[in-house]
């Protein structure tokens, strides 16, 4: 990610996006056709990770290079909304395809949708002339100016905590609901995958609405409210959710809404705080911080469940409690670094100072 996204400061992000999506197509198709055993699966999934690194933030940079600064916050929210809707539908999509063609069918379907994305950008997004891009006035992979940008780093480190939470809930939410369903009964048509889909769709709406709220009430205030609410929800969901499946489903959806509430606002904050000539490098650092948390969070959740003897009320409670601690730490760092408002935002009193 630091390599691919940073290179977009010198070259059109379109080419890197097409490369990333192309690798995604190859990895999903390969998983469907040739994966057989642990190591082949690891290698192919690593290729998918490289593809994602060349897709998400390069796609955002491609968009940011083509919109006015005052529109960037809403453009980022729209970008996140597209990903959020697709991510939500992917639960039902994978479930339906796996019933038809097994897990290989689900991966083949994912390859076909990625191929559609490649064709859309190839045909609909024009190449950007090189002269419109940032001039090579600095060392390309010198991240020190980005690390010294307190505002951008505030959003990046808060994004680390945010993605820690988001990926943990996405990765373990269905398993948590399945545990509650198995131990309490009930559910009916409201399967764990249906709840996860609802969480993603409603969360996407919350992300867009949260960005609009950040423009009006101040980005710092919105992020603080969202992170504090997430910490409260994370502290209680594992202990309270196992009492009934309906309660667990409601809490998962609520927690998802609170997590997604500041998703667009954080990424828009990093993009808007960046030096335009270093926007690619800034988004590279931002995404590295975020996906470092996103990679570690689900593993820590699993380790805590293992350490507490497996799936139980106490195990789930302590596992989710660690996410609350991460959220509080992220909020403290965010306040200490005091990020600034963006063009088009209504700044808070602290931001004006």
C-alpha positions as CSV (number, residue, x, y, z in Angstrom):
1,X,0.0,0.0,0.0
2,X,2.7,2.6,0.8
3,X,4.3,1.9,-2.7
4,X,1.1,1.8,-4.8
5,X,-0.7,4.7,-3.2
6,X,2.3,6.9,-2.9
7,X,3.1,6.5,-6.6
8,X,-0.2,8.2,-7.4
9,X,1.5,11.5,-6.4
10,X,3.5,11.2,-9.6
11,X,1.4,9.1,-11.9
12,X,-2.3,8.9,-12.7
13,X,-4.1,6.7,-10.1
14,X,-6.2,5.2,-12.9
15,X,-3.5,2.8,-13.9
16,X,-2.8,1.6,-10.4
17,X,-6.5,1.1,-9.7
18,X,-6.8,-1.0,-12.8
19,X,-3.7,-3.0,-11.7
20,X,-5.2,-3.6,-8.3
21,X,-8.6,-4.7,-9.6
22,X,-6.9,-6.9,-12.1
23,X,-5.0,-8.7,-9.3
24,X,-8.3,-9.0,-7.4
25,X,-9.9,-10.8,-10.4
26,X,-6.9,-13.1,-10.8
27,X,-6.8,-13.9,-7.0
28,X,-10.5,-14.7,-6.7
29,X,-10.6,-16.8,-9.9
30,X,-7.5,-18.7,-8.8
31,X,-9.0,-19.4,-5.4
32,X,-12.0,-20.8,-7.0
33,X,-10.1,-23.0,-9.5
34,X,-6.7,-24.0,-7.9
35,X,-6.8,-23.4,-4.1
36,X,-6.2,-26.7,-2.4
37,X,-4.8,-26.7,1.1
38,X,-3.5,-24.1,3.5
39,X,-0.4,-22.7,1.7
40,X,-2.0,-22.3,-1.7
41,X,-4.9,-20.5,0.0
42,X,-2.5,-18.2,1.9
43,X,-0.5,-17.3,-1.2
44,X,-3.7,-16.6,-3.3
45,X,-5.2,-14.5,-0.5
46,X,-2.0,-12.6,-0.2
47,X,-2.4,-11.7,-3.8
48,X,-5.9,-10.6,-3.1
49,X,-4.5,-8.3,-0.3
50,X,-2.2,-6.7,-2.8
51,X,-5.1,-6.2,-5.1
52,X,-7.1,-4.5,-2.4
53,X,-4.1,-2.3,-1.5
54,X,-4.2,-1.2,-5.2
55,X,-7.9,-0.6,-5.2
56,X,-9.4,1.1,-2.2
57,X,-7.1,4.1,-1.6
58,X,-5.9,4.4,-5.2
59,X,-9.6,4.6,-6.1
60,X,-10.1,7.3,-3.5
61,X,-7.0,9.2,-4.9
62,X,-8.3,8.8,-8.4
63,X,-11.5,10.4,-7.2
64,X,-9.8,13.1,-5.2
65,X,-7.7,14.2,-8.2
66,X,-10.9,14.9,-10.1
67,X,-13.0,16.9,-7.7
68,X,-12.9,20.4,-6.2
69,X,-11.6,20.7,-2.6
70,X,-14.9,21.9,-1.3
71,X,-16.6,18.8,-2.8
72,X,-14.0,16.3,-1.5
73,X,-15.7,15.4,1.7
74,X,-18.9,14.5,0.0
75,X,-17.0,12.7,-2.8
76,X,-15.2,10.6,-0.2
77,X,-18.5,9.8,1.5
78,X,-19.9,8.7,-1.8
79,X,-16.9,6.5,-2.4
80,X,-17.3,4.9,1.0
81,X,-21.0,4.4,0.4
82,X,-20.4,2.4,-2.7
83,X,-18.0,0.2,-0.9
84,X,-20.3,-0.1,2.1
85,X,-23.3,-1.1,0.0
86,X,-21.2,-3.7,-1.8
87,X,-19.7,-5.0,1.4
88,X,-23.1,-5.4,3.0
89,X,-24.6,-7.2,0.0
90,X,-21.5,-9.5,-0.1
91,X,-22.8,-11.5,2.9
92,X,-26.0,-12.5,1.1
93,X,-24.2,-12.7,-2.2
94,X,-21.6,-15.2,-0.9
95,X,-24.3,-17.1,1.0
96,X,-26.5,-17.5,-2.1
97,X,-23.6,-18.5,-4.4
98,X,-22.2,-21.0,-1.9
99,X,-25.6,-22.7,-1.8
100,X,-25.5,-23.0,-5.6
101,X,-21.8,-23.7,-6.3
102,X,-20.1,-24.2,-2.9
103,X,-17.3,-22.0,-1.7
104,X,-15.6,-22.1,-5.1
105,X,-18.8,-20.7,-6.7
106,X,-18.7,-17.8,-4.2
107,X,-15.1,-16.9,-5.1
108,X,-15.9,-17.2,-8.8
109,X,-18.8,-14.8,-8.4
110,X,-16.4,-12.4,-6.6
111,X,-14.0,-12.6,-9.5
112,X,-16.8,-11.7,-12.0
113,X,-17.9,-8.6,-10.0
114,X,-14.3,-7.4,-9.8
115,X,-14.0,-7.9,-13.6
116,X,-17.1,-5.7,-14.0
117,X,-15.4,-3.0,-11.8
118,X,-12.3,-3.1,-14.0
119,X,-14.3,-2.6,-17.2
120,X,-16.3,0.3,-15.7
121,X,-13.2,2.3,-14.8
122,X,-11.4,1.3,-18.0
123,X,-14.2,2.6,-20.2
124,X,-15.7,5.4,-18.2
125,X,-12.8,7.2,-16.5
126,X,-10.5,9.2,-18.8
127,X,-6.8,9.2,-18.4
128,X,-5.5,12.3,-16.5
129,X,-2.7,14.2,-18.3
130,X,0.6,14.0,-16.5
131,X,1.0,17.8,-16.4
132,X,-2.0,18.0,-14.0
133,X,-0.4,15.9,-11.3
134,X,1.9,16.9,-8.5
135,X,5.3,18.1,-9.6
136,X,8.3,16.0,-8.4
137,X,9.5,18.6,-5.9
138,X,10.2,16.1,-3.1
139,X,11.4,12.6,-2.5
140,X,8.6,10.3,-3.5
141,X,8.8,7.9,-0.5
142,X,9.8,10.4,2.1
143,X,6.9,10.0,4.6
144,X,8.4,12.4,7.3
145,X,6.3,15.4,6.1
146,X,3.2,13.3,6.4
147,X,4.1,12.1,9.9
148,X,4.7,15.7,10.9
149,X,1.2,16.7,9.7
150,X,-0.6,16.6,13.0
151,X,-4.0,17.0,11.5
152,X,-3.6,14.2,9.0
153,X,-2.0,11.9,11.6
154,X,-4.9,12.6,14.0
155,X,-7.4,11.3,11.5
156,X,-5.0,8.4,10.5
157,X,-4.6,7.1,14.1
158,X,-8.3,7.5,14.9
159,X,-8.9,5.5,11.6
160,X,-6.6,2.8,13.0
161,X,-8.9,2.4,16.0
162,X,-12.0,2.7,13.8
163,X,-10.8,0.0,11.4
164,X,-9.8,-2.2,14.3
165,X,-13.4,-2.0,15.5
166,X,-15.0,-2.3,12.0
167,X,-13.0,-5.4,10.9
168,X,-13.5,-7.1,14.2
169,X,-17.2,-6.7,14.0
170,X,-17.3,-7.7,10.4
171,X,-15.1,-10.7,11.0
172,X,-16.8,-12.0,14.1
173,X,-20.3,-10.6,14.0
174,X,-21.8,-13.6,12.2
175,X,-20.0,-16.0,14.5
176,X,-21.3,-14.1,17.6
177,X,-24.8,-14.2,16.3
178,X,-24.5,-17.9,15.4
179,X,-23.4,-18.6,18.9
180,X,-26.4,-16.7,20.4
181,X,-28.8,-18.4,18.0
182,X,-27.4,-21.8,18.9
183,X,-27.7,-21.2,22.6
184,X,-31.0,-19.3,22.8
185,X,-33.0,-20.4,19.7
186,X,-35.3,-18.1,17.8
187,X,-34.1,-16.1,14.8
188,X,-36.6,-17.3,12.1
189,X,-35.9,-15.7,8.8
190,X,-33.5,-13.2,10.5
191,X,-30.3,-15.3,9.9
192,X,-26.9,-14.1,11.0
193,X,-26.0,-13.2,7.4
194,X,-29.2,-11.2,7.0
195,X,-28.3,-9.3,10.2
196,X,-24.8,-8.7,8.9
197,X,-26.2,-7.4,5.6
198,X,-28.6,-5.1,7.4
199,X,-25.7,-3.8,9.5
200,X,-23.7,-3.0,6.4
201,X,-26.5,-1.3,4.6
202,X,-27.7,0.8,7.5
203,X,-24.0,1.5,8.4
204,X,-23.4,2.8,5.0
205,X,-26.3,5.3,5.4
206,X,-24.8,6.2,8.7
207,X,-21.4,6.9,7.1
208,X,-22.9,9.3,4.6
209,X,-25.1,10.9,7.2
210,X,-22.2,11.2,9.6
211,X,-20.1,13.1,7.0
212,X,-23.0,15.5,6.4
213,X,-23.2,16.0,10.2
214,X,-19.5,16.6,10.4
215,X,-19.8,19.4,7.8
216,X,-22.5,21.1,9.9
217,X,-21.5,20.4,13.5
218,X,-17.7,20.1,13.2
219,X,-15.6,17.1,12.3
220,X,-13.9,16.8,15.7
221,X,-17.2,16.8,17.5
222,X,-18.8,14.2,15.3
223,X,-15.8,11.9,15.6
224,X,-15.7,12.3,19.4
225,X,-19.4,11.4,19.7
226,X,-19.0,8.4,17.4
227,X,-15.9,7.0,19.2
228,X,-17.4,7.4,22.7
229,X,-20.6,5.8,21.7
230,X,-18.7,2.9,20.1
231,X,-16.8,2.3,23.3
232,X,-20.0,2.1,25.4
233,X,-21.6,-0.3,22.9
234,X,-18.5,-2.5,22.7
235,X,-18.2,-2.7,26.5
236,X,-21.7,-4.1,26.7
237,X,-22.6,-6.1,23.6
238,X,-20.7,-9.3,24.5
239,X,-22.2,-9.5,28.0
240,X,-25.8,-8.4,27.1
241,X,-26.2,-9.9,23.6
242,X,-26.2,-13.6,24.6
243,X,-29.4,-13.1,26.6
244,X,-31.5,-13.3,23.5
245,X,-31.0,-13.5,19.7
246,X,-33.2,-10.5,19.0
247,X,-31.2,-8.4,21.5
248,X,-27.9,-9.6,20.0
249,X,-29.1,-8.8,16.5
250,X,-30.3,-5.3,17.5
251,X,-27.0,-4.6,19.3
252,X,-24.9,-5.7,16.3
253,X,-26.8,-3.4,14.0
254,X,-26.6,-0.5,16.5
255,X,-22.9,-1.1,17.0
256,X,-22.3,-1.2,13.2
257,X,-24.2,2.1,12.8
258,X,-22.0,3.7,15.5
259,X,-18.8,2.4,13.9
260,X,-19.7,3.5,10.4
261,X,-20.8,6.9,11.7
262,X,-17.4,8.5,11.4
263,X,-15.9,6.3,8.7
264,X,-16.2,8.8,5.8
265,X,-15.4,11.7,8.1
266,X,-12.0,10.2,9.1
267,X,-10.9,9.4,5.6
268,X,-12.1,12.8,4.3
269,X,-10.3,14.5,7.1
270,X,-7.0,12.8,6.2
271,X,-7.4,13.6,2.5
272,X,-8.5,17.2,3.1
273,X,-5.6,17.8,5.6
274,X,-3.0,16.6,3.2
275,X,-0.6,18.7,1.2
276,X,-2.0,18.2,-2.4
277,X,1.4,17.2,-3.7
278,X,1.6,14.5,-1.0
279,X,-2.0,13.4,-0.9
280,X,-1.1,9.9,-2.2
281,X,1.6,9.5,0.5
282,X,-0.8,10.8,3.1
283,X,-3.5,8.3,2.1
284,X,-0.9,5.6,2.1
285,X,0.0,6.3,5.7
286,X,-3.7,6.7,6.6
287,X,-4.6,3.4,5.0
288,X,-1.6,1.6,6.5
289,X,-2.6,2.8,10.0
290,X,-6.2,1.8,9.4
291,X,-5.5,-1.7,8.0
292,X,-2.8,-2.4,10.6
293,X,-5.6,-2.1,13.1
294,X,-8.0,-4.0,10.8
295,X,-5.5,-6.9,10.5
296,X,-4.7,-7.1,14.2
297,X,-8.2,-6.6,15.7
298,X,-9.9,-9.8,14.5
299,X,-6.9,-11.8,15.6
300,X,-6.9,-10.3,19.1
301,X,-10.6,-11.1,19.3
302,X,-9.9,-14.8,18.5
303,X,-7.0,-15.0,20.9
304,X,-9.1,-13.6,23.8
305,X,-11.9,-16.1,23.0
306,X,-9.3,-18.9,23.0
307,X,-7.7,-17.7,26.2
308,X,-11.1,-17.6,28.0
309,X,-12.0,-21.2,27.0
310,X,-13.9,-20.7,23.8
311,X,-17.3,-19.2,23.0
312,X,-19.1,-18.2,26.2
313,X,-20.8,-15.2,27.7
314,X,-17.6,-14.2,29.6
315,X,-15.4,-14.9,26.5
316,X,-17.5,-12.8,24.2
317,X,-17.8,-10.1,26.8
318,X,-14.1,-9.8,27.4
319,X,-13.3,-10.1,23.6
320,X,-15.6,-7.2,22.8
321,X,-14.4,-5.3,25.9
322,X,-10.9,-5.1,24.4
323,X,-12.3,-3.2,21.4
324,X,-13.8,-0.6,23.8
325,X,-10.3,0.0,25.2
326,X,-8.9,0.5,21.7
327,X,-11.7,2.9,20.9
328,X,-11.0,5.0,24.0
329,X,-7.3,5.1,23.2
330,X,-8.0,6.2,19.7
331,X,-10.2,9.0,21.0
332,X,-7.5,10.2,23.4
333,X,-4.9,10.4,20.7
334,X,-7.4,12.2,18.3
335,X,-8.0,14.9,20.9
336,X,-4.3,15.3,21.7
337,X,-3.4,15.9,18.1
338,X,-6.3,18.4,17.6
339,X,-7.0,18.0,13.9
340,X,-8.3,21.0,11.9
341,X,-11.6,21.3,10.0
342,X,-11.8,21.0,6.2
343,X,-12.8,23.4,3.5
344,X,-16.6,23.4,3.6
345,X,-16.8,22.3,7.2
346,X,-18.3,24.5,9.9
347,X,-15.4,24.4,12.4
348,X,-15.8,23.8,16.1
349,X,-14.5,26.3,18.6
350,X,-11.4,24.2,19.2
351,X,-10.7,23.9,15.5
352,X,-11.0,27.7,15.0
353,X,-8.5,28.2,17.8
